[in-house]
Amino acid sequence: MATRAKSEYEAELLAEIKDLPEAEQAKLLRLIQFLKEEILLPKGDDKAAILRHAGLLADLTPEEEERFAEAVRRRSLFGERRVRL
């Protein structure tokens, strides 16, 4: 079986969505972005990401620390999802 070129996949995707209403195309775009970020692309090293930002956290004022802690508590209520479909 021959492999298909990237341009063939792109053309097929465009053909599939071209007749859809704009609102439906927007939904598909959000879905594709979600799939790329959460499923298709590998996750980075979480420890390295935390360490990169650790210096920023050390410089927070007490008020900023409290706002940050509140944001972390709220985020846990919604899980890891960035896109709501």
C-alpha positions as a Markdown table, in Angstrom:
| # | Residue | x | y | z |
|---|---|---|---|---|
| 1 | Met | 0.0 | 0.0 | 0.0 |
| 2 | Ala | 1.4 | 3.4 | -1.0 |
| 3 | Thr | 1.7 | 6.1 | 1.5 |
| 4 | Arg | -0.3 | 9.3 | 1.0 |
| 5 | Ala | 1.3 | 12.7 | 0.9 |
| 6 | Lys | 0.5 | 15.3 | 3.6 |
| 7 | Ser | -1.2 | 17.4 | 0.9 |
| 8 | Glu | -3.6 | 14.6 | 0.1 |
| 9 | Tyr | -4.7 | 14.4 | 3.8 |
| 10 | Glu | -5.1 | 18.2 | 3.9 |
| 11 | Ala | -7.2 | 18.2 | 0.8 |
| 12 | Glu | -9.4 | 15.4 | 2.1 |
| 13 | Leu | -9.9 | 17.2 | 5.4 |
| 14 | Leu | -10.9 | 20.5 | 3.6 |
| 15 | Ala | -13.2 | 18.6 | 1.3 |
| 16 | Glu | -15.0 | 17.1 | 4.3 |
| 17 | Ile | -15.7 | 20.4 | 5.9 |
| 18 | Lys | -16.2 | 22.8 | 3.0 |
| 19 | Asp | -20.0 | 22.3 | 2.9 |
| 20 | Leu | -20.5 | 22.6 | 6.6 |
| 21 | Pro | -22.0 | 25.8 | 8.1 |
| 22 | Glu | -19.4 | 28.2 | 9.6 |
| 23 | Ala | -20.6 | 27.4 | 13.2 |
| 24 | Glu | -20.0 | 23.7 | 12.6 |
| 25 | Gln | -16.5 | 24.4 | 11.1 |
| 26 | Ala | -15.7 | 26.4 | 14.3 |
| 27 | Lys | -16.7 | 23.4 | 16.4 |
| 28 | Leu | -14.5 | 21.1 | 14.3 |
| 29 | Leu | -11.6 | 23.5 | 14.6 |
| 30 | Arg | -11.9 | 23.5 | 18.4 |
| 31 | Leu | -12.1 | 19.7 | 18.4 |
| 32 | Ile | -9.0 | 19.4 | 16.3 |
| 33 | Gln | -7.1 | 21.8 | 18.6 |
| 34 | Phe | -8.2 | 19.7 | 21.6 |
| 35 | Leu | -7.1 | 16.5 | 19.9 |
| 36 | Lys | -3.7 | 18.0 | 19.1 |
| 37 | Glu | -3.1 | 19.3 | 22.6 |
| 38 | Glu | -4.5 | 16.5 | 24.7 |
| 39 | Ile | -4.2 | 13.4 | 22.6 |
| 40 | Leu | -2.0 | 13.5 | 19.6 |
| 41 | Leu | 1.0 | 15.5 | 20.6 |
| 42 | Pro | 3.2 | 14.0 | 23.4 |
| 43 | Lys | 3.2 | 15.7 | 26.7 |
| 44 | Gly | 6.3 | 17.5 | 27.8 |
| 45 | Asp | 8.3 | 16.8 | 30.9 |
| 46 | Asp | 6.1 | 18.1 | 33.7 |
| 47 | Lys | 9.0 | 18.3 | 36.1 |
| 48 | Ala | 11.0 | 20.4 | 33.8 |
| 49 | Ala | 8.0 | 22.7 | 33.2 |
| 50 | Ile | 7.5 | 23.1 | 37.0 |
| 51 | Leu | 11.2 | 23.9 | 37.6 |
| 52 | Arg | 11.2 | 26.5 | 34.8 |
| 53 | His | 8.4 | 28.4 | 36.6 |
| 54 | Ala | 9.6 | 27.7 | 40.2 |
| 55 | Gly | 11.6 | 30.9 | 40.3 |
| 56 | Leu | 8.6 | 32.9 | 39.3 |
| 57 | Leu | 6.6 | 31.4 | 42.2 |
| 58 | Ala | 9.3 | 32.2 | 44.7 |
| 59 | Asp | 9.0 | 35.9 | 43.8 |
| 60 | Leu | 5.2 | 36.2 | 44.5 |
| 61 | Thr | 3.9 | 38.5 | 47.2 |
| 62 | Pro | 1.7 | 37.0 | 49.9 |
| 63 | Glu | -1.4 | 38.4 | 48.1 |
| 64 | Glu | -0.2 | 36.9 | 44.7 |
| 65 | Glu | 0.5 | 33.6 | 46.4 |
| 66 | Glu | -3.1 | 33.5 | 47.7 |
| 67 | Arg | -4.5 | 34.3 | 44.3 |
| 68 | Phe | -2.4 | 31.6 | 42.8 |
| 69 | Ala | -3.4 | 29.0 | 45.4 |
| 70 | Glu | -7.1 | 29.9 | 44.7 |
| 71 | Ala | -6.6 | 29.5 | 41.0 |
| 72 | Val | -5.1 | 26.0 | 41.5 |
| 73 | Arg | -8.0 | 25.0 | 43.7 |
| 74 | Arg | -10.5 | 26.2 | 41.1 |
| 75 | Arg | -8.6 | 24.5 | 38.3 |
| 76 | Ser | -8.9 | 21.1 | 40.0 |
| 77 | Leu | -12.7 | 21.5 | 39.8 |
| 78 | Phe | -12.6 | 21.5 | 36.0 |
| 79 | Gly | -9.9 | 18.9 | 35.4 |
| 80 | Glu | -7.2 | 19.2 | 32.8 |
| 81 | Arg | -9.4 | 20.0 | 29.8 |
| 82 | Arg | -8.7 | 23.3 | 28.1 |
| 83 | Val | -11.5 | 23.1 | 25.5 |
| 84 | Arg | -15.1 | 22.6 | 26.1 |
| 85 | Leu | -17.0 | 21.2 | 23.2 |
